[in-house]
Amino acid sequence: MAVIPEEKKLSKKQFYLLSFTWGLPTTLAGCLTAAALRATGHKPKKFGWCRYYEVGSHWGGCSMGPFFFKQKEPSRHICVHEAGHAIQNCYFGPFMPFLVSIPSSVRYRAHRLRRRRGKKLPPYDGIWFEGQATKLGRTYFGEDHVFHEAQEQKTNTESEKPE
């Protein structure tokens, strides 16, 4: 599909500029979802350049611009992957829902249904948009990105902090 550079190309400033201009439709959905969660007492946390909220259990995550929403169970991989989708939003902009978000949601549901039926599953990152999200998340934020606030060790990226 679309070629996104595998090396880090966007600065933090470009990330936010693109998220709130070219990627505005998905970012607005994220803003509204974040506002609803804030109103219900959920506290945002920070991962890389994104804000995220933990909601529910055993469901994975969902990215909407510079916001993502994930299960409460600790998972560095989910944070890295969802942050990768945030980078994709900067490249795909208004096409993000059609190229990535909707197909990703449908694929997640189909993957879950196949698992419940005991069928063999292909690798989750085996389809281009999921694999690309994971690669981008690793490129920009690293698999070793500090995840828990208690681990105040800084890696080569910003650490995650509650807001």
N, C-alpha and C positions, 0 to 999 in steps of 0.2 A: 504494500500500500504506500502511503506517503513516507518519504524519507525524512527522518528527523536525525540530526547529527547525534552520534553516540557520545561525543565528547561534550563537556560542559560548555554551552554557548551563551546561555542567558545569565544576566546578572540579576541580583535580587530586585533591583529597581525595574529592570525590564520585565521580570516575572509579574510584578504587581501592575505595571502599566498595561501589559498585554491581558492580564486577567480581568482588569476593569474596563477594557476597551474591546479588543477583538474577541475575548472570551466572555464578554458580559452576560450573555443569556445563561450560561451554566453558573457563572459567579453569582448572579442574582438569585438563582434557585438555592445556592449555598448560603447566601446571606439570609434569605427568608427562613430556611431550615435552622440555621444557627440562632437566629432571633427567637424562633419558637422554642428551641431547646433552652436558651438562656432564660426565657420567660417561665419555663417549668423547673428552673433551679439547676440545670446542668452547667458545669464549669468547663470552659474551653482549656485545652492544653495546646502546646506548640510542638510541632515536629518540622524541622527544616524551616521552610518559609510558610508553612501551612498552619492553620488552626484546626484542631479536631475535637470531637466530642465522643465520649464513650456511652453507648446506649445498648441495652439488651445483651444477650449471650448467644454464642455459637452461630453467628451469621456472617462473619467476615467484615466487609466495609463497603463504603460508597463515597465517591469523590464528587464534589461539585465546586469547580474552580479552586480557589485557595483554601477551601474548607473540605474536611472529610469527616465521615461519621463511621465509627467502627464498634465492634463488639467490645465488651468490658475486659475480656480475657487478654492478658499481655501478649502482644505479638509484634515484634520488631518488623517482621516481614510484611505484615499488613500495612503498617505505617509507611514503609519504604515503597510498597506497591501503590498505595493510594496517593502518596506524594508524587509518584511518577505520572499518575493520571492528571494531577494538577499541572504538571509540565506539558502534557499532551494538550490540555485545554489552551495553553498559550499558542500552540502551533495550529490546532484545528479550529479554534475560535467558535463561530456560530455553527460549524459542522460537527462539533464534538458530540452533541446528543445522538446524531445519526450515524457517525462513524465509529464511536467508541461507547458512549454511555448506555444507549439502548441495547446494542448487541452484547455488551458486557453483562448487563442485567439478565437478558434472556439466556445467555450462555451459563451464567451462575446458576439460574433456576434449573436449567436442563442438566447441568453437572450434578446438582444436588439430588434431583429426581433419579438419575442413573445410579448414584451411590446408594440411595434408599432401596433400589431394586436389585442391588448387588451386581450391577454390570461393571465391566472393566472401564476405567476412566482414562481418557487421554490426559497428558500433563496440562495443568491449568494454564500455564504460560505458553502452551503450544500454538495458540492462535495469535496472530500478529499484534493486536492491540493490547492483549494482556502481557505478552512477552516484552513488548516495547515499554509498557508502564513499569514493569519490574526493572528493566535495564536503565531507564531514565531515573527512577528512584535511587538506584545504586550509584549511578553516575553523579547525580547532584547531591545526594545525602548520605551515601555509603551504607552498606549493610552493617557496618560497625558503629553507626550513628548512635550516640548515647540515647537510651530509651527511658530508663527510670530516673526520676528526679534525684533519688538517693545516690545514684552513681555519678556524682558531680564531676566525673572525669571528662575533660573535653577531648573530642576527637578532632578530625580535620574539618568538622562542620559545627554549626551552632548546636547547642544542647537544647533538649526539650524542657520546657518549664510550664507549670500551670500559670494561667493569667489571672 
